[in-house]
Amino acid sequence: MAKVTFDDVFATIKKKAEGSQPLGATAKFEIENEGTVYIDGAGDKNVVSTSNKDSDVTIGISIDTLVKLRSGELSGMKAMMSGLIKITGSMTVAMKVQSLMT
């Protein structure tokens, strides 16, 4: 299996976010030691960038944890309870963006 890169993560989140209904909020994924994926869903569509702006929710996660979530090897709840995912801000918005991580 090829190593998943930040560019892979960005492309996946961008594709899913732009194909989804607007969040009605902003969200930021801080990918550990890699970069930031920012989703501005406050308008009539989700706009995805690598901006490091303030957001309604910030989700800290590693690429390894994202890969495990996608494969089903790890559940979101278990990842959160074990500290592999760190969420600050609106839990309501966090629940909306959960589908973009898998």
N, C-alpha and C positions, 0 to 999 in steps of 0.2 A: 504494500500500500504506500502510495506517495505521501510525502510529508505535506500536511496542510499548512499553507502560508497565510499571512495577514491578508494578502490580495484575494485569496480564495474565500476567506471569511467575509471580507468586504463585498465581494461580488455576490455571494449567496444571500447575505442580508439585504443588499440593494435590490436584487431581483425579487425577493419575497416581499419586501416593503413596498416597492413600486407597483407590485401586482395586487396589493391589499388596499382595503378602505383606509382613508386617513385616520391616524391615531387620535386626532383631536388634541394632541399634546406633542411634547418633544421628548426624545429618549437618547441616551448616550451609552454605548458599549465601550468600556475601557478594556481593551484586550491586553492583558498582562504582558509587559515588556515588548509590545508590538506597535500599538497605535489606538486610535479612537475611531469609532463609527458613530456618526451623529445622524439621527432621523428627526427631521422637522415635519411633523404630521399635523401641524396646527392649521394649515390652509386646506385647499381643496384636493391636495394629493400629498403623499409622503415623498420628501426630498432627502436623499441620502448623500452624506459627504464625510470627509475625514476631519471636519471642524471640531475644535475642542471648546464648544460653547456651553453655557449653563443649560440645564435641561430639567424637565419635570421629574425624571428618574435617571439614575446612573447605575449601570450594571457592570460590575467588575468581574471579569472571567478570563480564564486562560484558553488558548487554542486547544490544548489537550482536553480540558473539560468540555468545550464545545463539541469536539469530535466524539467524546463519550456520550454526550447527550443525544447527538444525531444518530449514533449507532444503536442507542437503546441500552448501552452498557451501564448507564447512570441515569437515574431519574432526577428531574429538576428539584424535587423536594429533598432528596438525599444530598444533592450537591449543595443546596442552600443550608441544610442543617449541619453539614460538615465543613462549612466555610469556604467551599470551592467557588461559590457565587456570592458576591457581596452586592446588596441592593441598598441604595440610599434614595430617598424621595418617595414619590407616589407608588404605593403597591398596586393601585388600580391600573396605572399606566404600565407597570411591570408585567401585570397579567396580560395586558393587551399585546405586549411585544414578545411574550413567551414563545409564540409560534414562529417567530423569526429566528430563534436560536436552534431550532431542530430541523 
